Amino acid sequence: MRRLEDEEMLFIYQKKTDPYFNLAAEEYILEEKTGDAFLLWRNGPSVIIGKNQNAYAELHLPFVQENEICVARRLTGGGAVFHDLGNVNFTFITDAPEQGEIDFEHFTAPMIEALKGFGVQAALGGRNDILANGRKVSGNAQCVHHTRDGRKRLLHHGTLLFSADMSRLSGSLKVNREKMKAKGIQSVESRVANIRDLPEYIGPDTVEGFLEALISSAAALYGPAREYTPGETAAIQKIADNKFSTWEWIFGQSREYSVCREKRFDFGTVSVSLDADQGIIRQAAFSGDYFGVRDTADLAQRLVGCRLEAQDLSAALAGCEAYIYGSTNTELVNLILGR
Protein backbone atom coordinates (compact mmCIF):
# COMPACT_ATOMS: atom_id res chain seq x y z
CA MET A 1 0.00 0.00 0.00
CA ARG A 2 1.23 3.51 -0.73
CA ARG A 3 0.20 6.87 0.69
CA LEU A 4 -2.74 8.58 -0.93
CA GLU A 5 -1.51 12.02 0.14
CA ASP A 6 1.32 13.39 2.24
CA GLU A 7 -0.96 14.79 4.93
CA GLU A 8 -1.86 13.04 8.19
CA MET A 9 -4.79 10.64 7.98
CA LEU A 10 -7.21 9.35 10.59
CA PHE A 11 -7.03 5.54 10.45
CA ILE A 12 -9.87 3.57 12.01
CA TYR A 13 -10.37 -0.19 12.05
CA GLN A 14 -13.89 -0.94 13.24
CA LYS A 15 -14.54 -4.47 14.51
CA LYS A 16 -18.32 -4.02 14.61
CA THR A 17 -19.91 -5.90 11.69
CA ASP A 18 -23.36 -4.29 11.68
CA PRO A 19 -23.85 -2.81 8.16
CA TYR A 20 -26.15 -0.04 9.41
CA PHE A 21 -23.54 1.06 11.93
CA ASN A 22 -20.69 0.93 9.42
CA LEU A 23 -22.58 2.95 6.80
CA ALA A 24 -23.62 5.45 9.46
CA ALA A 25 -19.97 5.73 10.52
CA GLU A 26 -19.09 7.04 7.07
CA GLU A 27 -21.72 9.76 7.34
CA TYR A 28 -20.47 10.63 10.82
CA ILE A 29 -16.87 11.06 9.58
CA LEU A 30 -18.10 13.12 6.61
CA GLU A 31 -20.10 15.47 8.80
CA GLU A 32 -18.19 15.66 12.06
CA LYS A 33 -14.52 15.28 11.15
CA THR A 34 -12.14 17.40 9.11
CA GLY A 35 -9.15 16.27 7.09
CA ASP A 36 -8.56 12.82 5.64
CA ALA A 37 -9.68 9.43 6.96
CA PHE A 38 -9.06 5.80 6.03
CA LEU A 39 -11.42 3.14 7.39
CA LEU A 40 -11.25 -0.67 7.32
CA TRP A 41 -14.36 -2.65 8.22
CA ARG A 42 -16.41 -5.78 7.54
CA ASN A 43 -20.13 -6.48 7.45
CA GLY A 44 -22.10 -9.56 8.34
CA PRO A 45 -24.16 -11.11 5.50
CA SER A 46 -25.84 -8.17 3.78
CA VAL A 47 -26.77 -6.67 0.44
CA ILE A 48 -25.79 -3.02 0.07
CA ILE A 49 -27.67 -1.19 -2.68
CA GLY A 50 -26.56 2.06 -4.27
CA LYS A 51 -28.20 5.31 -3.27
CA ASN A 52 -29.97 5.62 -6.62
CA GLN A 53 -31.25 2.05 -6.89
CA ASN A 54 -34.74 0.57 -6.57
CA ALA A 55 -34.48 -2.16 -3.93
CA TYR A 56 -37.37 -4.19 -5.34
CA ALA A 57 -35.83 -4.21 -8.82
CA GLU A 58 -32.30 -5.12 -7.70
CA LEU A 59 -32.82 -7.88 -5.13
CA HIS A 60 -34.23 -11.38 -4.91
CA LEU A 61 -36.08 -10.49 -1.73
CA PRO A 62 -37.42 -14.01 -0.97
CA PHE A 63 -33.85 -15.39 -1.08
CA VAL A 64 -32.59 -12.47 0.99
CA GLN A 65 -35.29 -12.94 3.62
CA GLU A 66 -35.04 -16.75 3.77
CA ASN A 67 -31.29 -16.53 4.29
CA GLU A 68 -31.54 -13.73 6.86
CA ILE A 69 -29.42 -11.39 4.76
CA CYS A 70 -29.55 -7.76 5.82
CA VAL A 71 -30.56 -5.13 3.25
CA ALA A 72 -28.97 -1.67 3.49
CA ARG A 73 -28.64 1.43 1.31
CA ARG A 74 -25.40 3.41 1.14
CA LEU A 75 -24.64 7.07 0.42
CA THR A 76 -22.92 6.43 -2.91
CA GLY A 77 -24.29 5.45 -6.31
CA GLY A 78 -23.34 2.35 -8.27
CA GLY A 79 -24.72 -1.16 -8.17
CA ALA A 80 -25.82 -3.56 -5.45
CA VAL A 81 -23.10 -5.62 -3.75
CA PHE A 82 -23.09 -8.58 -1.37
CA HIS A 83 -21.07 -8.39 1.84
CA ASP A 84 -20.13 -11.08 4.33
CA LEU A 85 -17.25 -11.65 6.72
CA GLY A 86 -15.13 -12.94 3.83
CA ASN A 87 -15.19 -9.46 2.30
CA VAL A 88 -13.02 -6.58 3.58
CA ASN A 89 -14.28 -3.05 3.00
CA PHE A 90 -12.21 0.13 2.84
CA THR A 91 -13.17 3.80 2.85
CA PHE A 92 -11.30 6.99 1.98
CA ILE A 93 -12.81 10.31 3.06
CA THR A 94 -11.30 13.67 2.15
CA ASP A 95 -12.26 17.21 1.19
CA ALA A 96 -13.75 17.29 -2.31
CA PRO A 97 -11.84 19.08 -5.06
CA GLU A 98 -13.35 22.32 -6.31
CA GLN A 99 -14.56 20.76 -9.54
CA GLY A 100 -16.16 17.90 -7.61
CA GLU A 101 -15.43 15.26 -10.24
CA ILE A 102 -15.64 11.48 -9.93
CA ASP A 103 -12.11 9.98 -9.88
CA PHE A 104 -11.80 6.24 -9.30
CA GLU A 105 -8.20 5.91 -10.43
CA HIS A 106 -6.85 8.12 -7.63
CA PHE A 107 -8.58 6.26 -4.80
CA THR A 108 -8.15 2.70 -6.06
CA ALA A 109 -4.40 3.14 -6.58
CA PRO A 110 -3.44 2.48 -2.92
CA MET A 111 -5.48 -0.74 -2.85
CA ILE A 112 -4.04 -1.92 -6.17
CA GLU A 113 -0.59 -1.33 -4.71
CA ALA A 114 -1.58 -3.29 -1.59
CA LEU A 115 -2.75 -6.23 -3.70
CA LYS A 116 0.60 -6.27 -5.51
CA GLY A 117 2.16 -6.93 -2.11
CA PHE A 118 0.19 -10.20 -2.09
CA GLY A 119 1.39 -11.11 -5.59
CA VAL A 120 -1.84 -10.02 -7.28
CA GLN A 121 -1.31 -7.95 -10.43
CA ALA A 122 -4.53 -5.94 -10.27
CA ALA A 123 -5.69 -2.95 -12.29
CA LEU A 124 -8.66 -0.61 -12.51
CA GLY A 125 -11.14 -1.89 -15.10
CA GLY A 126 -14.41 -0.59 -16.47
CA ARG A 127 -15.85 2.32 -14.54
CA ASN A 128 -15.18 1.30 -10.99
CA ASP A 129 -13.87 -2.27 -10.59
CA ILE A 130 -10.47 -3.60 -9.61
CA LEU A 131 -9.71 -6.61 -11.81
CA ALA A 132 -7.23 -9.45 -11.51
CA ASN A 133 -6.92 -11.96 -14.36
CA GLY A 134 -9.89 -10.21 -15.93
CA ARG A 135 -12.13 -10.94 -12.94
CA LYS A 136 -13.55 -8.52 -10.41
CA VAL A 137 -12.01 -8.64 -6.94
CA SER A 138 -13.15 -5.18 -5.84
CA GLY A 139 -16.13 -2.96 -6.59
CA ASN A 140 -15.89 0.75 -5.80
CA ALA A 141 -18.30 3.65 -5.39
CA GLN A 142 -17.90 7.37 -4.80
CA CYS A 143 -19.89 10.50 -4.04
CA VAL A 144 -19.51 14.15 -3.09
CA HIS A 145 -21.28 14.87 0.19
CA HIS A 146 -22.51 18.35 1.10
CA THR A 147 -22.29 18.76 4.88
CA ARG A 148 -24.75 20.65 7.03
CA ASP A 149 -22.20 23.43 7.54
CA GLY A 150 -21.61 23.89 3.80
CA ARG A 151 -18.44 21.87 3.23
CA LYS A 152 -17.94 19.49 0.30
CA ARG A 153 -16.50 16.14 1.30
CA LEU A 154 -15.62 13.19 -0.91
CA LEU A 155 -16.41 9.60 0.06
CA HIS A 156 -14.81 6.68 -1.76
CA HIS A 157 -15.34 3.13 -0.60
CA GLY A 158 -14.77 -0.32 -2.01
CA THR A 159 -14.77 -4.04 -1.40
CA LEU A 160 -11.96 -6.58 -1.35
CA LEU A 161 -13.43 -10.02 -2.02
CA PHE A 162 -11.22 -12.44 -0.13
CA SER A 163 -13.34 -15.50 0.71
CA ALA A 164 -16.91 -14.33 0.11
CA ASP A 165 -19.73 -16.88 -0.29
CA MET A 166 -20.33 -16.67 -4.03
CA SER A 167 -23.56 -18.70 -3.92
CA ARG A 168 -25.18 -16.21 -1.57
CA LEU A 169 -23.81 -13.36 -3.67
CA SER A 170 -25.48 -14.62 -6.85
CA GLY A 171 -28.65 -15.67 -5.06
CA SER A 172 -29.20 -12.22 -3.56
CA LEU A 173 -28.88 -10.07 -6.66
CA LYS A 174 -31.03 -9.71 -9.75
CA VAL A 175 -28.58 -9.43 -12.60
CA ASN A 176 -29.25 -6.83 -15.29
CA ARG A 177 -28.92 -8.92 -18.46
CA GLU A 178 -28.20 -5.89 -20.62
CA LYS A 179 -25.31 -4.99 -18.34
CA MET A 180 -23.96 -8.52 -18.48
CA LYS A 181 -24.34 -8.59 -22.26
CA ALA A 182 -22.47 -5.28 -22.58
CA LYS A 183 -19.57 -6.72 -20.60
CA GLY A 184 -19.58 -10.00 -22.59
CA ILE A 185 -20.08 -12.23 -19.55
CA GLN A 186 -22.61 -14.88 -18.63
CA SER A 187 -23.08 -14.81 -14.87
CA VAL A 188 -22.12 -13.17 -11.60
CA GLU A 189 -19.89 -16.13 -10.76
CA SER A 190 -17.96 -15.84 -14.02
CA ARG A 191 -17.03 -12.21 -13.49
CA VAL A 192 -16.02 -12.15 -9.81
CA ALA A 193 -13.25 -13.94 -7.94
CA ASN A 194 -12.05 -14.29 -4.39
CA ILE A 195 -8.52 -13.00 -3.87
CA ARG A 196 -7.61 -16.14 -1.91
CA ASP A 197 -8.43 -18.31 -4.94
CA LEU A 198 -6.24 -16.45 -7.43
CA PRO A 199 -3.29 -18.63 -8.50
CA GLU A 200 -0.79 -15.80 -8.04
CA TYR A 201 -1.95 -14.89 -4.52
CA ILE A 202 0.72 -15.20 -1.83
CA GLY A 203 -0.49 -14.31 1.62
CA PRO A 204 -2.48 -15.47 4.63
CA ASP A 205 -5.08 -18.20 4.08
CA THR A 206 -7.71 -16.61 6.31
CA VAL A 207 -9.59 -13.34 5.93
CA GLU A 208 -8.48 -12.43 9.45
CA GLY A 209 -4.84 -12.83 8.44
CA PHE A 210 -5.41 -10.87 5.23
CA LEU A 211 -7.08 -8.09 7.21
CA GLU A 212 -4.27 -7.97 9.75
CA ALA A 213 -1.74 -7.65 6.93
CA LEU A 214 -3.73 -4.73 5.47
CA ILE A 215 -3.89 -3.07 8.88
CA SER A 216 -0.12 -3.39 9.32
CA SER A 217 0.53 -1.98 5.85
CA ALA A 218 -1.82 0.96 6.42
CA ALA A 219 -0.43 1.63 9.91
CA ALA A 220 3.06 2.02 8.45
CA LEU A 221 1.71 4.89 6.36
CA TYR A 222 -1.02 6.47 8.45
CA GLY A 223 -0.05 5.59 12.01
CA PRO A 224 -1.72 3.08 14.34
CA ALA A 225 -5.35 2.23 13.76
CA ARG A 226 -7.91 3.01 16.43
CA GLU A 227 -11.54 2.13 17.04
CA TYR A 228 -14.33 4.63 17.59
CA THR A 229 -14.51 6.16 21.05
CA PRO A 230 -17.60 5.55 23.22
CA GLY A 231 -18.86 9.04 22.35
CA GLU A 232 -18.32 8.48 18.62
CA THR A 233 -19.97 5.06 18.85
CA ALA A 234 -23.08 6.53 20.48
CA ALA A 235 -23.32 9.27 17.85
CA ILE A 236 -22.88 6.78 15.00
CA GLN A 237 -25.45 4.40 16.45
CA LYS A 238 -27.97 7.24 16.59
CA ILE A 239 -27.46 7.88 12.86
CA ALA A 240 -27.83 4.15 12.19
CA ASP A 241 -31.07 3.96 14.18
CA ASN A 242 -32.62 7.12 12.78
CA LYS A 243 -31.59 6.72 9.14
CA PHE A 244 -29.66 3.74 7.78
CA SER A 245 -31.74 0.98 9.41
CA THR A 246 -35.13 2.54 8.62
CA TRP A 247 -37.60 1.27 6.03
CA GLU A 248 -37.94 4.80 4.71
CA TRP A 249 -34.23 4.99 3.79
CA ILE A 250 -33.88 1.42 2.49
CA PHE A 251 -37.19 0.82 0.70
CA GLY A 252 -39.14 4.06 0.86
CA GLN A 253 -37.46 5.48 -2.24
CA SER A 254 -38.65 2.48 -4.32
CA ARG A 255 -42.19 2.91 -5.68
CA GLU A 256 -44.26 2.02 -8.70
CA TYR A 257 -44.88 4.45 -11.56
CA SER A 258 -47.11 4.28 -14.60
CA VAL A 259 -44.22 4.46 -17.10
CA CYS A 260 -40.76 2.97 -16.57
CA ARG A 261 -37.98 2.98 -19.14
CA GLU A 262 -34.44 1.68 -18.78
CA LYS A 263 -31.30 1.71 -20.89
CA ARG A 264 -27.72 0.63 -20.48
CA PHE A 265 -25.16 3.33 -21.33
CA ASP A 266 -21.36 3.31 -21.12
CA PHE A 267 -21.63 5.26 -17.86
CA GLY A 268 -24.15 2.88 -16.27
CA THR A 269 -27.76 1.74 -16.34
CA VAL A 270 -30.40 4.46 -16.01
CA SER A 271 -34.09 3.86 -15.31
CA VAL A 272 -36.62 6.68 -15.46
CA SER A 273 -40.08 6.30 -13.93
CA LEU A 274 -42.91 8.72 -14.68
CA ASP A 275 -46.48 9.48 -13.82
CA ALA A 276 -47.97 11.74 -16.47
CA ASP A 277 -51.42 13.22 -17.06
CA GLN A 278 -52.43 14.67 -20.44
CA GLY A 279 -48.80 14.79 -21.50
CA ILE A 280 -47.62 16.63 -18.36
CA ILE A 281 -45.22 14.94 -15.95
CA ARG A 282 -46.70 14.84 -12.44
CA GLN A 283 -44.07 12.69 -10.71
CA ALA A 284 -40.65 11.41 -11.78
CA ALA A 285 -37.73 9.41 -10.44
CA PHE A 286 -34.37 8.19 -11.67
CA SER A 287 -32.72 4.99 -10.53
CA GLY A 288 -29.76 2.87 -11.64
CA ASP A 289 -26.12 2.07 -10.97
CA TYR A 290 -24.77 5.42 -12.17
CA PHE A 291 -22.66 7.89 -10.20
CA GLY A 292 -22.98 11.63 -9.77
CA VAL A 293 -21.98 14.52 -7.55
CA ARG A 294 -25.56 15.77 -7.05
CA ASP A 295 -28.75 14.00 -6.00
CA THR A 296 -30.89 12.82 -8.92
CA ALA A 297 -34.01 13.45 -6.84
CA ASP A 298 -33.40 17.14 -7.55
CA LEU A 299 -33.02 16.44 -11.27
CA ALA A 300 -36.27 14.44 -11.27
CA GLN A 301 -38.09 17.27 -9.51
CA ARG A 302 -37.16 19.56 -12.40
CA LEU A 303 -39.22 17.34 -14.71
CA VAL A 304 -42.43 17.83 -12.74
CA GLY A 305 -44.73 20.07 -14.75
CA CYS A 306 -42.83 19.51 -18.02
CA ARG A 307 -44.56 18.46 -21.21
CA LEU A 308 -43.42 15.18 -22.72
CA GLU A 309 -41.79 17.10 -25.51
CA ALA A 310 -38.10 17.18 -26.37
CA GLN A 311 -37.58 20.94 -26.07
CA ASP A 312 -39.16 21.18 -22.61
CA LEU A 313 -37.34 18.09 -21.34
CA SER A 314 -34.02 19.30 -22.69
CA ALA A 315 -34.36 22.59 -20.81
CA ALA A 316 -35.28 20.81 -17.58
CA LEU A 317 -32.32 18.43 -17.86
CA ALA A 318 -29.66 21.10 -18.44
CA GLY A 319 -26.47 20.22 -16.54
CA CYS A 320 -27.53 16.58 -16.15
CA GLU A 321 -23.91 15.34 -16.06
CA ALA A 322 -23.53 16.62 -12.50
CA TYR A 323 -26.39 14.30 -11.47
CA ILE A 324 -25.66 11.30 -13.73
CA TYR A 325 -21.95 11.33 -14.43
CA GLY A 326 -21.12 10.86 -18.11
CA SER A 327 -24.67 11.40 -19.37
CA THR A 328 -25.77 13.88 -22.02
CA ASN A 329 -28.94 15.89 -22.30
CA THR A 330 -29.91 14.17 -25.55
CA GLU A 331 -29.47 10.67 -24.14
CA LEU A 332 -31.78 11.33 -21.21
CA VAL A 333 -34.40 13.06 -23.34
CA ASN A 334 -34.45 10.10 -25.71
CA LEU A 335 -34.74 7.68 -22.78
CA ILE A 336 -37.74 9.54 -21.34
CA LEU A 337 -39.45 9.67 -24.72
CA GLY A 338 -38.71 6.00 -25.45
CA ARG A 339 -36.64 6.71 -28.55
Secondary structure, DSSP 8 states (H G I E B T S, - for coil): ---S-SS-EEEEEE----HHHHHHHHHHHHHH--SEEEEEE--SSEEEE-TT--HHHHB-HHHHHHTT-EEEE-SS-S--EEE-TTEEEEEEEEE--TT----HHHHHHHHHHHHHTTT--EEEETTTEEEETTEEEEEEEEEEEE-TTS-EEEEEEEEEESS--HHHHHHHB---HHHHHHHT---HHHHB--GGGSTT--S-SSHHHHHHHHHHHHHHHH---B---HHHHHHHHHHIIIIITSHHHHTTT----SEEEEEEETTEEEEEEEEEETTEEEEEEEEES---SS-HHHHHHHHTT-BSSHHHHHHHTTTGGGTSTT--HHHHHHHHHT-
